[in-house]
Amino acid sequence: MSLVEQRNRFLSFAFASADILVETDPSCRITYTAGAVAALGSSPAGAESDGVGDPLESRIDRTSRPILKALVRRLKPGHRLGPVRITIDGREAQLCGWSLGDDERIRWSISFNAMHAPDDVDPQAFERSAEGAIASARNIGTDLAMSVLRIEAGDDIERLVGPANAEQLRTSVAASCALAIGNDGVARQIDAARTALIHARSVDLAALRDEVAATLKGFDLGEADVRIESVCDAPELEPEIAVQAFLHAINEAADSGKALDVISLQETADRLMHETRKRMTELRTTIAGRVIEPHAQPIVDLETGKVHHYELLLRLPGGRPIEESVGFAESTGLIHEIDYAMTEIAAQFLREDFDRPALAVNLSGKSLTNMAWAKKFLALLADLKIDRSRLMFELTETASVKNIKAANNIIAKIRERGHAVCLDDFGAGAAGFHYLRDFPADVVKIDGSYVRNASRSERDTILLRGMIDLCNALGTETVAEMIESETSAKLMRELGVRYGQGFYFGKPVALKELKDPRINKTRAA
């Protein structure tokens, strides 16, 4: 091996810290590998080897092969491409390509260091990523644009090319978009024909359009039209509002048949901003003025049938639920004010009479990582003159917690002060088994969908039994919610659940009416 060849190989390896270096010829057939080569898996023939002689695409998952092809099309001497996300045997990795230009070989680096959950697992991934991208770009003064790439094929793409080809086409277009906008941009496919992009204004959209058009031609869709419509970022808008306005404007443009333009985006943003400010003011006034009527729903010991405690629920006068407002408060930061207000209300209720029943107050995951709120909240707890075992807290929306360590510091302080902590909605959405690992708790509330379906679905019963057995093995007590019948209550008790909640035991009642637990009797299980 010549000194020049050695230099080229190890310069490429040093250029991008990686687990594996792969060298290919111009047709992407492997000529050399180094590093943790075993992670490349087996060759097409089924034998493990260093991969030399195999096409590189044969060593990566089928769904990632269009990404490799898109990289090769863009490769130019002296330029690095990527990193882009691919999968190898289902394991996520980052791929970079590099050509020095003094020979025909292409060097690839593969790194398994940066793992991300796929967007289809987390439906809100695009919104969160887009907000972060906008905030970061504004901080460093990068001019942003928001674009929508549209493919107009005259008919449904899947009908034109078949399901398998349509999926390959979708992946190819996604790869082209990801490469065009780079690591600082964000892309999301809205439907089969539209992809939303948030990117630097310097991105070459004409080149992207031509590349997608070439891809369509390869799928015998050469007559299809590719259009990219863009609007500039509106720096006066909060990132969250800007993203919401962009997505809303895209859908409005599609429904009306009009092109996406600056006016439609600005009008949408202005309307959203006006509505947001109005709702924030109304909700803040409602909470600050205590123009609310908290209700409480019993949680019963399934063995004795006695009320163990009540969950405190936010209600408007007359008992009207405000779940939509709570969701809005989560997204705008007003949830901190709600959590603090409900804790004050619970504390006052318990302070007035030592014989009143225990209460559980909901705390949002967003509040737990707000340090200013946490300091104020912990000071409130420190001053409480009550039996602390009679006030517990249910943690909600923990999927939104990015700083688990900071949240756990607050949870630990809550428990140190003598308050039990319950994890809400176990088994729902992102609240899986890692939920129990990440957040220490005394009680787990199992999502009601499993409870409701257990009596008529063996599969749900098996899943439910597994959750309960796991919690019991960890020494964590369980609450089953949405119990609506005697049959359901007995099944939960037989499965090992300690507490139950649902209309079978009692509907929420106004907190002011809950002066003595003996007044509000519930049914025994």
Secondary structure, 3 states (H helix, E strand, C coil): CCHHHHHHHHHHHHHCCCCEEEEECCCCEEEEEEECHHHHCECCCCCECCCCCCEHHHHCCHHHHHHHHHHHHHCCCCCEEEEEEEEECCEEEEEEEECCCCCCCEEEEEECCCCCCCCCCCCCHHHHHHHHHHHHHHHCCCCEEEEEEEEECCCCHHHHHCHHHHHHHHHHHHHHHHHHHCCCCEEEEEECCEEEEEEECCCCHHHHHHHHHHHHHHCCCCCCEEEEEEEECCCCCCHHHHHHHHHHHHHHHHHHCCCCCHHHHHHHHHHHHHHHHHHHHHHHHHHHCCCCCCEEEEEEECCCCCEEEEEEECEECCCEECHHHHHHHHHHCCHHHHHHHHHHHHHHHHHHCCCCCCEEEEEEHHHHCCHHHHHHHHHHHHCCCCCHHHEEEEEECHHHCCCHHHHHHHHHHHHHCCCCEEEEEECCCCCCHHHHHHCCCCEEEECHHHHHHHCCCHHHHHHHHHHHHHHHHCCCEEEECCCCCHHHHHHHHHHCCCEEECCCCCCCEEHHHCCCCCCCCCCCC
